[in-house]
Amino acid sequence: MVKSGTIILNTAARLLMPLQLLFSVFLLLRGHDEPGGGFIAGLVAAGAFILYLFAFGVSATKEVLRMVDPRDLIGLGLLLGTLSILPAWFVGEPFFTAQWWEIPGIDFKASTPLIFDIGVYLAVLGTLLAAIMTLMEVDKDEP
């Protein structure tokens, strides 16, 4: 079992996790027109949780996730990715035709590519967290 207990890793994990999560949201929202998107943003977010996992362990990381199972994130991501094709179908256009909606009051355009990117983000985050947490739990059980 890996138990670090170092004050440097613990402090770094507490300081870097919010910054990494904020940067992952920036990459997610920037992604359709410029470099970034759901995949790389999901990797950055998973990196934040994995750093916290290495510093504090599986149980502390599960507390940070607040009863959200990483496998649920995978399912929600796949659902959002699938649902992102439906708005074009409802207006009589081919599947995967991008649809854009302007949100009044703020200068932001929601779109089906953004919904798809959020689905990819959640699927990548859930996959990596499930894999690493499972490996850490198996390692804990071994003598």
C-alpha positions as CSV (number, residue, x, y, z in Angstrom):
1,M,0.0,0.0,0.0
2,V,1.3,3.5,-0.9
3,K,1.1,5.9,2.1
4,S,3.0,9.1,1.4
5,G,2.3,11.2,4.5
6,T,4.6,14.0,3.2
7,I,3.6,17.5,4.1
8,I,4.8,18.7,0.7
9,L,2.5,16.4,-1.3
10,N,-0.5,17.0,1.0
11,T,-0.1,20.8,0.7
12,A,0.5,20.7,-3.0
13,A,-2.6,18.5,-3.5
14,R,-4.8,20.9,-1.5
15,L,-3.5,23.9,-3.4
16,L,-3.4,22.5,-6.9
17,M,-6.7,20.6,-7.0
18,P,-8.9,23.6,-7.2
19,L,-6.6,25.2,-9.8
20,Q,-6.5,22.1,-11.9
21,L,-10.3,21.8,-11.8
22,L,-10.7,25.4,-12.8
23,F,-8.3,25.0,-15.6
24,S,-10.1,21.9,-16.8
25,V,-13.4,23.9,-17.0
26,F,-11.5,26.6,-19.0
27,L,-10.2,23.9,-21.4
28,L,-13.7,22.4,-21.7
29,L,-15.4,25.7,-22.6
30,R,-12.6,26.8,-24.9
31,G,-12.4,23.5,-26.7
32,H,-14.7,23.6,-29.7
33,D,-13.1,26.6,-31.6
34,E,-9.5,26.4,-30.2
35,P,-7.2,23.7,-28.7
36,G,-8.9,22.0,-25.8
37,G,-12.2,20.2,-25.4
38,G,-13.7,17.4,-23.4
39,F,-11.0,14.8,-23.6
40,I,-8.0,16.9,-22.5
41,A,-10.2,18.7,-19.9
42,G,-11.3,15.4,-18.5
43,L,-7.6,14.3,-18.3
44,V,-6.7,17.5,-16.4
45,A,-9.6,17.0,-14.0
46,A,-8.7,13.4,-13.4
47,G,-5.2,14.5,-12.7
48,A,-6.4,16.8,-10.0
49,F,-8.4,14.0,-8.3
50,I,-5.6,11.5,-8.7
51,L,-3.1,13.9,-7.1
52,Y,-5.5,14.2,-4.2
53,L,-5.9,10.4,-4.2
54,F,-2.1,9.8,-3.9
55,A,-1.8,12.4,-1.1
56,F,-4.8,11.4,1.0
57,G,-6.0,8.0,0.0
58,V,-9.1,6.4,-1.5
59,S,-11.5,7.2,1.3
60,A,-10.6,10.9,1.4
61,T,-11.0,11.1,-2.3
62,K,-14.4,9.4,-2.1
63,E,-15.5,12.0,0.5
64,V,-14.4,14.8,-1.9
65,L,-16.5,13.3,-4.7
66,R,-19.5,13.3,-2.3
67,M,-21.1,10.0,-3.0
68,V,-20.7,10.3,-6.8
69,D,-19.4,6.9,-8.1
70,P,-17.0,7.3,-11.0
71,R,-19.0,4.7,-12.9
72,D,-22.0,7.0,-12.6
73,L,-19.9,9.7,-14.3
74,I,-19.1,7.3,-17.2
75,G,-22.8,6.6,-17.7
76,L,-23.8,10.2,-17.5
77,G,-21.1,11.1,-20.0
78,L,-22.2,8.5,-22.4
79,L,-25.8,9.6,-22.0
80,L,-25.0,13.3,-22.7
81,G,-22.9,12.3,-25.7
82,T,-25.8,10.4,-27.1
83,L,-28.3,13.1,-26.3
84,S,-26.3,15.7,-28.2
85,I,-27.3,14.2,-31.5
86,L,-31.1,14.6,-30.9
87,P,-31.6,18.4,-31.3
88,A,-30.6,18.3,-34.9
89,W,-32.9,15.4,-35.5
90,F,-35.9,17.3,-34.0
91,V,-35.4,20.2,-36.4
92,G,-35.1,17.9,-39.4
93,E,-31.4,18.0,-40.0
94,P,-28.9,15.1,-40.2
95,F,-27.5,13.6,-37.0
96,F,-24.4,15.4,-35.6
97,T,-25.4,18.7,-37.2
98,A,-24.4,21.4,-34.7
99,Q,-27.2,23.4,-33.1
100,W,-26.5,26.7,-31.4
101,W,-28.6,28.6,-28.8
102,E,-27.8,32.1,-27.5
103,I,-28.3,32.5,-23.8
104,P,-29.8,36.0,-23.2
105,G,-28.2,38.2,-20.6
106,I,-24.7,36.7,-20.9
107,D,-22.6,36.6,-24.0
108,F,-22.6,32.8,-24.2
109,K,-23.7,30.4,-26.9
110,A,-24.7,26.9,-25.9
111,S,-24.4,24.2,-28.5
112,T,-24.6,20.5,-29.2
113,P,-20.8,20.3,-29.5
114,L,-20.5,21.6,-26.0
115,I,-23.0,19.0,-24.7
116,F,-21.0,16.3,-26.5
117,D,-17.7,17.7,-25.0
118,I,-19.2,17.7,-21.5
119,G,-20.2,14.1,-22.1
120,V,-16.6,13.2,-23.2
121,Y,-15.3,15.1,-20.1
122,L,-17.4,13.1,-17.7
123,A,-16.7,9.8,-19.4
124,V,-12.9,10.4,-19.4
125,L,-13.0,11.6,-15.8
126,G,-15.1,8.7,-14.6
127,T,-13.0,6.1,-16.5
128,L,-9.7,7.3,-15.1
129,L,-11.0,7.7,-11.5
130,A,-12.6,4.2,-11.6
131,A,-9.5,2.6,-12.9
132,I,-7.0,4.3,-10.5
133,M,-9.3,4.0,-7.4
134,T,-9.8,0.3,-8.2
135,L,-6.1,-0.2,-8.5
136,M,-5.5,1.6,-5.2
137,E,-8.1,-0.4,-3.4
138,V,-6.6,-3.7,-4.7
139,D,-3.2,-2.5,-3.6
140,K,-4.6,-1.8,-0.1
141,D,-6.0,-5.3,0.2
142,E,-2.6,-7.0,-0.5
143,P,-0.3,-7.7,2.4
